[in-house]
Amino acid sequence: MKTAFVRCAVGALAVVSIGAAVAASAPAIAKTNFDGTWSVVVVTEKGDCDRAYRYPIRINDDGSLINAGSTSFDISGKVSPNGKLVVRLSYGGKSATGQGRLSGASGTGQWAGGACAGTWTAERRG
């Protein structure tokens, strides 16, 4: 069920997803090398959410995250210059959080939301 998964796992992205990973002492406009569009695959390993789903996420040059697709969900978070990230996504009153690291053109991490949890992977697109 795509909707159930979105509700449970939407926070995982990016994994992207998906809080802020930049330390309080870091500059407010720290540039990252991760700007661009990323494809994030969220996999459920615990709970009754959909097994997997793919989301497009855009990372701005300041490390902020935005929804780059047509599925309606809210995303907040940042990628630090060293690739660490924490993200929160919400959809329809449900939310999830994710954390992980980007390196070069890929990334991995974990997510949790409601009774579901799992992993995510990210890949930079064009």
N, CA, C and O atoms as a GROMACS GRO file, in nm:
protein
  504
    1MET      N    1   0.084  -0.117   0.000
    1MET     CA    2   0.000   0.000   0.000
    1MET      C    3   0.089   0.124   0.000
    1MET      O    4   0.151   0.157   0.101
    2LYS      N    5   0.094   0.192  -0.111
    2LYS     CA    6   0.179   0.307  -0.126
    2LYS      C    7   0.148   0.413  -0.021
    2LYS      O    8   0.240   0.469   0.039
    3THR      N    9   0.022   0.442   0.003
    3THR     CA   10  -0.016   0.544   0.098
    3THR      C   11   0.031   0.509   0.238
    3THR      O   12   0.082   0.595   0.309
    4ALA      N   13   0.014   0.382   0.279
    4ALA     CA   14   0.059   0.340   0.412
    4ALA      C   15   0.210   0.357   0.424
    4ALA      O   16   0.260   0.400   0.528
    5PHE      N   17   0.280   0.323   0.320
    5PHE     CA   18   0.424   0.335   0.324
    5PHE      C   19   0.465   0.481   0.333
    5PHE      O   20   0.554   0.517   0.411
    6VAL      N   21   0.402   0.565   0.252
    6VAL     CA   22   0.434   0.708   0.255
    6VAL      C   23   0.411   0.762   0.395
    6VAL      O   24   0.493   0.838   0.446
    7ARG      N   25   0.302   0.723   0.456
    7ARG     CA   26   0.272   0.772   0.590
    7ARG      C   27   0.374   0.723   0.691
    7ARG      O   28   0.413   0.798   0.780
    8CYS      N   29   0.418   0.600   0.678
    8CYS     CA   30   0.513   0.543   0.775
    8CYS      C   31   0.656   0.581   0.745
    8CYS      O   32   0.734   0.608   0.836
    9ALA      N   33   0.692   0.584   0.619
    9ALA     CA   34   0.833   0.595   0.583
    9ALA      C   35   0.872   0.729   0.526
    9ALA      O   36   0.990   0.751   0.495
   10VAL      N   37   0.778   0.819   0.510
   10VAL     CA   38   0.809   0.944   0.443
   10VAL      C   39   0.923   1.017   0.513
   10VAL      O   40   0.992   1.096   0.449
   11GLY      N   41   0.943   0.995   0.639
   11GLY     CA   42   1.051   1.060   0.713
   11GLY      C   43   1.187   1.001   0.688
   11GLY      O   44   1.288   1.063   0.722
   12ALA      N   45   1.194   0.887   0.631
   12ALA     CA   46   1.322   0.821   0.613
   12ALA      C   47   1.407   0.887   0.508
   12ALA      O   48   1.530   0.888   0.520
   13LEU      N   49   1.348   0.938   0.411
   13LEU     CA   50   1.429   0.986   0.300
   13LEU      C   51   1.532   1.085   0.344
   13LEU      O   52   1.567   1.168   0.428
   14ALA      N   53   1.555   1.032   0.251
   14ALA     CA   54   1.673   1.096   0.227
   14ALA      C   55   1.746   1.125   0.285
   14ALA      O   56   1.838   1.192   0.333
   15VAL      N   57   1.613   0.980   0.254
   15VAL     CA   58   1.642   0.970   0.302
   15VAL      C   59   1.678   0.982   0.382
   15VAL      O   60   1.698   0.970   0.503
   16VAL      N   61   1.699   1.049   0.169
   16VAL     CA   62   1.737   1.101   0.185
   16VAL      C   63   1.758   1.139   0.289
   16VAL      O   64   1.857   1.210   0.311
   17SER      N   65   1.693   1.112   0.361
   17SER     CA   66   1.584   1.191   0.418
   17SER      C   67   1.598   1.319   0.516
   17SER      O   68   1.690   1.388   0.473
   18ILE      N   69   1.548   1.368   0.613
   18ILE     CA   70   1.498   1.358   0.608
   18ILE      C   71   1.565   1.469   0.758
   18ILE      O   72   1.487   1.515   0.841
   19GLY      N   73   1.504   1.763   1.172
   19GLY     CA   74   1.630   1.780   1.234
   19GLY      C   75   1.731   1.840   1.140
   19GLY      O   76   1.703   1.860   1.022
   20ALA      N   77   1.844   1.870   1.189
   20ALA     CA   78   1.952   1.925   1.110
   20ALA      C   79   2.082   1.862   1.152
   20ALA      O   80   2.106   1.845   1.272
   21ALA      N   81   2.165   1.825   1.058
   21ALA     CA   82   2.290   1.759   1.089
   21ALA      C   83   2.405   1.856   1.108
   21ALA      O   84   2.513   1.818   1.153
   22VAL      N   85   2.383   1.980   1.074
   22VAL     CA   86   2.489   2.078   1.086
   22VAL      C   87   2.502   2.119   1.233
   22VAL      O   88   2.402   2.154   1.296
   23ALA      N   89   2.620   2.114   1.286
   23ALA     CA   90   2.641   2.149   1.426
   23ALA      C   91   2.606   2.295   1.450
   23ALA      O   92   2.613   2.378   1.358
   24ALA      N   93   2.569   2.326   1.572
   24ALA     CA   94   2.527   2.462   1.607
   24ALA      C   95   2.637   2.562   1.580
   24ALA      O   96   2.609   2.679   1.553
   25SER      N   97   2.762   2.520   1.586
   25SER     CA   98   2.872   2.613   1.564
   25SER      C   99   2.905   2.632   1.416
   25SER      O  100   2.987   2.717   1.382
   26ALA      N  101   2.843   2.554   1.328
   26ALA     CA  102   2.872   2.566   1.185
   26ALA      C  103   2.805   2.691   1.128
   26ALA      O  104   2.704   2.737   1.182
   27PRO      N  105   2.859   2.745   1.021
   27PRO     CA  106   2.798   2.862   0.958
   27PRO      C  107   2.657   2.831   0.910
   27PRO      O  108   2.628   2.718   0.871
   28ALA      N  109   2.570   2.930   0.912
   28ALA     CA  110   2.431   2.911   0.872
   28ALA      C  111   2.419   2.878   0.725
   28ALA      O  112   2.324   2.810   0.685
   29ILE      N  113   2.514   2.923   0.643
   29ILE     CA  114   2.505   2.899   0.499
   29ILE      C  115   2.627   2.817   0.454
   29ILE      O  116   2.699   2.858   0.364
   30ALA      N  117   2.647   2.705   0.517
   30ALA     CA  118   2.760   2.619   0.479
   30ALA      C  119   2.731   2.553   0.345
   30ALA      O  120   2.625   2.494   0.326
   31LYS      N  121   2.824   2.563   0.254
   31LYS     CA  122   2.809   2.501   0.122
   31LYS      C  123   2.843   2.353   0.130
   31LYS      O  124   2.931   2.312   0.205
   32THR      N  125   2.771   2.272   0.051
   32THR     CA  126   2.801   2.130   0.046
   32THR      C  127   2.833   2.090  -0.097
   32THR      O  128   2.810   2.167  -0.191
   33ASN      N  129   2.887   1.972  -0.113
   33ASN     CA  130   2.915   1.918  -0.245
   33ASN      C  131   2.805   1.820  -0.288
   33ASN      O  132   2.827   1.739  -0.377
   34PHE      N  133   2.690   1.828  -0.225
   34PHE     CA  134   2.584   1.731  -0.248
   34PHE      C  135   2.463   1.789  -0.319
   34PHE      O  136   2.360   1.721  -0.329
   35ASP      N  137   2.471   1.913  -0.367
   35ASP     CA  138   2.356   1.974  -0.431
   35ASP      C  139   2.317   1.900  -0.558
   35ASP      O  140   2.401   1.843  -0.628
   36GLY      N  141   2.187   1.901  -0.585
   36GLY     CA  142   2.133   1.834  -0.702
   36GLY      C  143   2.019   1.741  -0.665
   36GLY      O  144   1.973   1.740  -0.551
   37THR      N  145   1.975   1.664  -0.762
   37THR     CA  146   1.864   1.571  -0.742
   37THR      C  147   1.917   1.434  -0.705
   37THR      O  148   2.013   1.384  -0.764
   38TRP      N  149   1.852   1.373  -0.606
   38TRP     CA  150   1.889   1.241  -0.557
   38TRP      C  151   1.768   1.150  -0.563
   38TRP      O  152   1.655   1.194  -0.540
   39SER      N  153   1.790   1.025  -0.593
   39SER     CA  154   1.686   0.923  -0.589
   39SER      C  155   1.709   0.843  -0.462
   39SER      O  156   1.815   0.784  -0.442
   40VAL      N  157   1.608   0.841  -0.376
   40VAL     CA  158   1.620   0.773  -0.247
   40VAL      C  159   1.526   0.654  -0.244
   40VAL      O  160   1.407   0.668  -0.270
   41VAL      N  161   1.579   0.537  -0.211
   41VAL     CA  162   1.499   0.415  -0.196
   41VAL      C  163   1.490   0.384  -0.048
   41VAL      O  164   1.591   0.367   0.020
   42VAL      N  165   1.366   0.376  -0.001
   42VAL     CA  166   1.338   0.347   0.139
   42VAL      C  167   1.290   0.203   0.149
   42VAL      O  168   1.197   0.164   0.078
   43VAL      N  169   1.351   0.123   0.235
   43VAL     CA  170   1.315  -0.017   0.251
   43VAL      C  171   1.267  -0.040   0.394
   43VAL      O  172   1.336  -0.005   0.490
   44THR      N  173   1.148  -0.100   0.408
   44THR     CA  174   1.094  -0.133   0.539
   44THR      C  175   1.150  -0.267   0.584
   44THR      O  176   1.142  -0.366   0.512
   45GLU      N  177   1.205  -0.269   0.705
   45GLU     CA  178   1.258  -0.392   0.762
   45GLU      C  179   1.182  -0.433   0.887
   45GLU      O  180   1.197  -0.546   0.935
   46LYS      N  181   1.100  -0.343   0.940
   46LYS     CA  182   1.020  -0.371   1.059
   46LYS      C  183   0.886  -0.301   1.044
   46LYS      O  184   0.882  -0.183   1.008
   47GLY      N  185   0.777  -0.372   1.070
   47GLY     CA  186   0.644  -0.312   1.063
   47GLY      C  187   0.571  -0.351   0.936
   47GLY      O  188   0.624  -0.423   0.852
   48ASP      N  189   0.448  -0.302   0.924
   48ASP     CA  190   0.362  -0.341   0.812
   48ASP      C  191   0.352  -0.235   0.703
   48ASP      O  192   0.254  -0.233   0.628
   49CYS      N  193   0.450  -0.147   0.693
   49CYS     CA  194   0.453  -0.049   0.584
   49CYS      C  195   0.495  -0.120   0.455
   49CYS      O  196   0.548  -0.231   0.459
   50ASP      N  197   0.471  -0.055   0.340
   50ASP     CA  198   0.514  -0.112   0.213
   50ASP      C  199   0.662  -0.150   0.220
   50ASP      O  200   0.740  -0.085   0.290
   51ARG      N  201   0.698  -0.253   0.148
   51ARG     CA  202   0.835  -0.305   0.150
   51ARG      C  203   0.938  -0.203   0.103
   51ARG      O  204   1.043  -0.188   0.165
   52ALA      N  205   0.909  -0.132  -0.007
   52ALA     CA  206   1.006  -0.035  -0.059
   52ALA      C  207   0.935   0.073  -0.139
   52ALA      O  208   0.827   0.052  -0.195
   53TYR      N  209   0.998   0.188  -0.143
   53TYR     CA  210   0.945   0.299  -0.221
   53TYR      C  211   1.060   0.390  -0.260
   53TYR      O  212   1.159   0.399  -0.188
   54ARG      N  213   1.048   0.458  -0.374
   54ARG     CA  214   1.151   0.549  -0.423
   54ARG      C  215   1.098   0.693  -0.422
   54ARG      O  216   0.985   0.718  -0.463
   55TYR      N  217   1.181   0.786  -0.376
   55TYR     CA  218   1.146   0.928  -0.369
   55TYR      C  219   1.254   1.012  -0.435
   55TYR      O  220   1.372   0.982  -0.418
   56PRO      N  221   1.217   1.116  -0.509
   56PRO     CA  222   1.316   1.212  -0.558
   56PRO      C  223   1.329   1.327  -0.457
   56PRO      O  224   1.230   1.386  -0.415
   57ILE      N  225   1.451   1.358  -0.420
   57ILE     CA  226   1.480   1.465  -0.325
   57ILE      C  227   1.580   1.560  -0.391
   57ILE      O  228   1.670   1.516  -0.462
   58ARG      N  229   1.563   1.688  -0.368
   58ARG     CA  230   1.659   1.788  -0.417
   58ARG      C  231   1.735   1.843  -0.299
   58ARG      O  232   1.676   1.880  -0.197
   59ILE      N  233   1.867   1.849  -0.311
   59ILE     CA  234   1.951   1.911  -0.210
   59ILE      C  235   2.002   2.042  -0.269
   59ILE      O  236   2.070   2.043  -0.372
   60ASN      N  237   1.969   2.152  -0.203
   60ASN     CA  238   2.015   2.284  -0.246
   60ASN      C  239   2.161   2.302  -0.211
   60ASN      O  240   2.216   2.225  -0.131
   61ASP      N  241   2.227   2.403  -0.269
   61ASP     CA  242   2.370   2.421  -0.245
   61ASP      C  243   2.403   2.457  -0.100
   61ASP      O  244   2.519   2.449  -0.060
   62ASP      N  245   2.303   2.497  -0.021
   62ASP     CA  246   2.325   2.522   0.121
   62ASP      C  247   2.298   2.398   0.206
   62ASP      O  248   2.306   2.404   0.329
   63GLY      N  249   2.267   2.284   0.142
   63GLY     CA  250   2.244   2.159   0.213
   63GLY      C  251   2.100   2.134   0.253
   63GLY      O  252   2.069   2.029   0.308
   64SER      N  253   2.009   2.230   0.228
   64SER     CA  254   1.869   2.209   0.264
   64SER      C  255   1.803   2.111   0.168
   64SER      O  256   1.842   2.102   0.051
   65LEU      N  257   1.702   2.040   0.216
   65LEU     CA  258   1.633   1.936   0.140
   65LEU      C  259   1.495   1.982   0.097
   65LEU      O  260   1.426   2.049   0.174
   66ILE      N  261   1.454   1.947  -0.026
   66ILE     CA  262   1.319   1.976  -0.072
   66ILE      C  263   1.266   1.856  -0.150
   66ILE      O  264   1.343   1.776  -0.205
   67ASN      N  265   1.136   1.846  -0.154
   67ASN     CA  266   1.067   1.743  -0.230
   67ASN      C  267   1.084   1.773  -0.379
   67ASN      O  268   1.049   1.882  -0.423
   68ALA      N  269   1.136   1.679  -0.455
   68ALA     CA  270   1.158   1.700  -0.599
   68ALA      C  271   1.060   1.619  -0.683
   68ALA      O  272   1.078   1.606  -0.804
   69GLY      N  273   0.957   1.564  -0.620
   69GLY     CA  274   0.863   1.479  -0.693
   69GLY      C  275   0.720   1.529  -0.688
   69GLY      O  276   0.693   1.639  -0.641
   70SER      N  277   0.631   1.446  -0.738
   70SER     CA  278   0.490   1.483  -0.743
   70SER      C  279   0.410   1.432  -0.623
   70SER      O  280   0.297   1.476  -0.602
   71THR      N  281   0.466   1.340  -0.543
   71THR     CA  282   0.398   1.294  -0.422
   71THR      C  283   0.405   1.405  -0.319
   71THR      O  284   0.512   1.459  -0.292
   72SER      N  285   0.291   1.439  -0.261
   72SER     CA  286   0.284   1.549  -0.167
   72SER      C  287   0.329   1.506  -0.028
   72SER      O  288   0.258   1.432   0.041
   73PHE      N  289   0.447   1.551   0.015
   73PHE     CA  290   0.496   1.530   0.150
   73PHE      C  291   0.585   1.647   0.188
   73PHE      O  292   0.643   1.712   0.101
   74ASP      N  293   0.596   1.673   0.318
   74ASP     CA  294   0.680   1.780   0.368
   74ASP      C  295   0.812   1.721   0.414
   74ASP      O  296   0.816   1.615   0.476
   75ILE      N  297   0.919   1.789   0.382
   75ILE     CA  298   1.052   1.742   0.420
   75ILE      C  299   1.129   1.858   0.481
   75ILE      O  300   1.121   1.971   0.433
   76SER      N  301   1.204   1.829   0.586
   76SER     CA  302   1.293   1.929   0.643
   76SER      C  303   1.422   1.857   0.685
   76SER      O  304   1.422   1.737   0.713
   77GLY      N  305   1.527   1.932   0.689
   77GLY     CA  306   1.656   1.876   0.728
   77GLY      C  307   1.767   1.939   0.649
   77GLY      O  308   1.743   2.023   0.562
   78LYS      N  309   1.888   1.898   0.679
   78LYS     CA  310   2.006   1.951   0.612
   78LYS      C  311   2.111   1.844   0.600
   78LYS      O  312   2.117   1.750   0.680
   79VAL      N  313   2.193   1.859   0.500
   79VAL     CA  314   2.313   1.778   0.484
   79VAL      C  315   2.430   1.867   0.522
   79VAL      O  316   2.442   1.979   0.472
   80SER      N  317   2.515   1.819   0.611
   80SER     CA  318   2.631   1.898   0.650
   80SER      C  319   2.739   1.885   0.542
   80SER      O  320   2.732   1.794   0.459
   81PRO      N  321   2.837   1.973   0.542
   81PRO     CA  322   2.943   1.966   0.441
   81PRO      C  323   3.017   1.832   0.439
   81PRO      O  324   3.071   1.794   0.336
   82ASN      N  325   3.020   1.759   0.553
   82ASN     CA  326   3.088   1.630   0.555
   82ASN      C  327   2.996   1.514   0.517
   82ASN      O  328   3.038   1.398   0.521
   83GLY      N  329   2.870   1.543   0.479
   83GLY     CA  330   2.778   1.441   0.430
   83GLY      C  331   2.682   1.385   0.533
   83GLY      O  332   2.590   1.312   0.495
   84LYS      N  333   2.698   1.416   0.660
   84LYS     CA  334   2.605   1.367   0.761
   84LYS      C  335   2.472   1.439   0.745
   84LYS      O  336   2.467   1.558   0.713
   85LEU      N  337   2.363   1.364   0.766
   85LEU     CA  338   2.233   1.427   0.755
   85LEU      C  339   2.134   1.368   0.854
   85LEU      O  340   2.145   1.254   0.898
   86VAL      N  341   2.037   1.452   0.886
   86VAL     CA  342   1.920   1.412   0.964
   86VAL      C  343   1.802   1.474   0.893
   86VAL      O  344   1.807   1.591   0.855
   87VAL      N  345   1.697   1.398   0.874
   87VAL     CA  346   1.583   1.446   0.797
   87VAL      C  347   1.453   1.408   0.866
   87VAL      O  348   1.446   1.307   0.936
   88ARG      N  349   1.350   1.489   0.845
   88ARG     CA  350   1.216   1.459   0.895
   88ARG      C  351   1.118   1.482   0.780
   88ARG      O  352   1.121   1.586   0.714
   89LEU      N  353   1.034   1.383   0.759
   89LEU     CA  354   0.930   1.395   0.657
   89LEU      C  355   0.795   1.370   0.722
   89LEU      O  356   0.784   1.297   0.820
   90SER      N  357   0.694   1.434   0.666
   90SER     CA  358   0.559   1.412   0.717
   90SER      C  359   0.459   1.411   0.603
   90SER      O  360   0.480   1.473   0.498
   91TYR      N  361   0.350   1.338   0.627
   91TYR     CA  362   0.246   1.324   0.527
   91TYR      C  363   0.119   1.280   0.600
   91TYR      O  364   0.120   1.181   0.672
   92GLY      N  365   0.011   1.354   0.582
   92GLY     CA  366  -0.117   1.314   0.637
   92GLY      C  367  -0.117   1.286   0.786
   92GLY      O  368  -0.180   1.189   0.829
   93GLY      N  369  -0.050   1.367   0.866
   93GLY     CA  370  -0.049   1.348   1.010
   93GLY      C  371   0.051   1.245   1.060
   93GLY      O  372   0.065   1.227   1.180
   94LYS      N  373   0.120   1.178   0.971
   94LYS     CA  374   0.222   1.080   1.008
   94LYS      C  375   0.359   1.139   0.979
   94LYS      O  376   0.373   1.224   0.891
   95SER      N  377   0.459   1.094   1.052
   95SER     CA  378   0.593   1.145   1.025
   95SER      C  379   0.696   1.036   1.053
   95SER      O  380   0.669   0.937   1.120
   96ALA      N  381   0.814   1.059   1.000
   96ALA     CA  382   0.925   0.968   1.021
   96ALA      C  383   1.053   1.050   1.018
   96ALA      O  384   1.057   1.159   0.962
   97THR      N  385   1.156   0.996   1.078
   97THR     CA  386   1.286   1.062   1.077
   97THR      C  387   1.390   0.967   1.021
   97THR      O  388   1.376   0.845   1.030
   98GLY      N  389   1.492   1.023   0.965
   98GLY     CA  390   1.601   0.943   0.911
   98GLY      C  391   1.734   1.008   0.939
   98GLY      O  392   1.742   1.129   0.962
   99GLN      N  393   1.836   0.928   0.937
   99GLN     CA  394   1.971   0.978   0.954
   99GLN      C  395   2.066   0.892   0.871
   99GLN      O  396   2.036   0.777   0.839
  100GLY      N  397   2.179   0.948   0.839
  100GLY     CA  398   2.276   0.872   0.761
  100GLY      C  399   2.386   0.960   0.709
  100GLY      O  400   2.417   1.065   0.766
  101ARG      N  401   2.446   0.916   0.599
  101ARG     CA  402   2.560   0.989   0.542
  101ARG      C  403   2.560   0.976   0.390
  101ARG      O  404   2.531   0.870   0.336
  102LEU      N  405   2.592   1.086   0.324
  102LEU     CA  406   2.616   1.088   0.181
  102LEU      C  407   2.767   1.094   0.160
  102LEU      O  408   2.839   1.155   0.238
  103SER      N  409   2.813   1.030   0.055
  103SER     CA  410   2.954   1.032   0.020
  103SER      C  411   2.964   1.022  -0.131
  103SER      O  412   2.922   0.922  -0.190
  104GLY      N  413   3.019   1.126  -0.194
  104GLY     CA  414   3.027   1.125  -0.339
  104GLY      C  415   2.888   1.129  -0.400
  104GLY      O  416   2.814   1.225  -0.380
  105ALA      N  417   2.853   1.024  -0.475
  105ALA     CA  418   2.724   1.020  -0.545
  105ALA      C  419   2.629   0.916  -0.486
  105ALA      O  420   2.536   0.872  -0.553
  106SER      N  421   2.652   0.875  -0.360
  106SER     CA  422   2.564   0.776  -0.298
  106SER      C  423   2.553   0.802  -0.149
  106SER      O  424   2.626   0.884  -0.094
  107GLY      N  425   2.462   0.731  -0.084
  107GLY     CA  426   2.446   0.745   0.060
  107GLY      C  427   2.363   0.632   0.117
  107GLY      O  428   2.293   0.562   0.044
  108THR      N  429   2.372   0.615   0.248
  108THR     CA  430   2.295   0.514   0.318
  108THR      C  431   2.256   0.566   0.455
  108THR      O  432   2.317   0.660   0.507
  109GLY      N  433   2.154   0.503   0.513
  109GLY     CA  434   2.113   0.541   0.647
  109GLY      C  435   1.998   0.457   0.696
  109GLY      O  436   1.961   0.357   0.635
  110GLN      N  437   1.942   0.500   0.809
  110GLN     CA  438   1.830   0.432   0.871
  110GLN      C  439   1.715   0.530   0.890
  110GLN      O  440   1.735   0.651   0.889
  111TRP      N  441   1.595   0.476   0.906
  111TRP     CA  442   1.477   0.558   0.928
  111TRP      C  443   1.383   0.488   1.024
  111TRP      O  444   1.391   0.366   1.043
  112ALA      N  445   1.294   0.565   1.086
  112ALA     CA  446   1.190   0.511   1.174
  112ALA      C  447   1.072   0.605   1.175
  112ALA      O  448   1.088   0.727   1.171
  113GLY      N  449   0.952   0.548   1.180
  113GLY     CA  450   0.831   0.626   1.187
  113GLY      C  451   0.714   0.538   1.228
  113GLY      O  452   0.689   0.437   1.163
  114GLY      N  453   0.643   0.575   1.334
  114GLY     CA  454   0.533   0.492   1.381
  114GLY      C  455   0.585   0.354   1.420
  114GLY      O  456   0.685   0.343   1.492
  115ALA      N  457   0.518   0.250   1.374
  115ALA     CA  458   0.558   0.112   1.405
  115ALA      C  459   0.655   0.056   1.301
  115ALA      O  460   0.688  -0.062   1.306
  116CYS      N  461   0.699   0.137   1.207
  116CYS     CA  462   0.785   0.090   1.098
  116CYS      C  463   0.926   0.149   1.110
  116CYS      O  464   0.946   0.256   1.167
  117ALA      N  465   1.021   0.075   1.056
  117ALA     CA  466   1.160   0.120   1.053
  117ALA      C  467   1.233   0.045   0.943
  117ALA      O  468   1.186  -0.058   0.894
  118GLY      N  469   1.347   0.098   0.904
  118GLY     CA  470   1.424   0.030   0.800
  118GLY      C  471   1.547   0.108   0.760
  118GLY      O  472   1.604   0.183   0.839
  119THR      N  473   1.588   0.089   0.636
  119THR     CA  474   1.707   0.153   0.582
  119THR      C  475   1.673   0.232   0.458
  119THR      O  476   1.566   0.215   0.399
  120TRP      N  477   1.763   0.320   0.418
  120TRP     CA  478   1.748   0.392   0.292
  120TRP      C  479   1.883   0.397   0.222
  120TRP      O  480   1.989   0.392   0.285
  121THR      N  481   1.876   0.407   0.090
  121THR     CA  482   1.994   0.429   0.009
  121THR      C  483   1.964   0.544  -0.086
  121THR      O  484   1.849   0.564  -0.126
  122ALA      N  485   2.064   0.619  -0.121
  122ALA     CA  486   2.047   0.734  -0.210
  122ALA      C  487   2.149   0.729  -0.321
  122ALA      O  488   2.260   0.679  -0.304
  123GLU      N  489   2.110   0.781  -0.436
  123GLU     CA  490   2.197   0.787  -0.553
  123GLU      C  491   2.176   0.921  -0.621
  123GLU      O  492   2.062   0.961  -0.647
  124ARG      N  493   2.285   0.990  -0.650
  124ARG     CA  494   2.276   1.119  -0.718
  124ARG      C  495   2.233   1.098  -0.863
  124ARG      O  496   2.281   1.006  -0.930
  125ARG      N  497   2.144   1.183  -0.910
  125ARG     CA  498   2.096   1.178  -1.050
  125ARG      C  499   2.150   1.298  -1.126
  125ARG      O  500   2.159   1.408  -1.072
  126GLY      N  501   2.187   1.274  -1.252
  126GLY     CA  502   2.230   1.377  -1.345
  126GLY      C  503   2.259   1.504  -1.283
  126GLY      O  504   2.296   1.599  -1.352
   0.00000   0.00000   0.00000
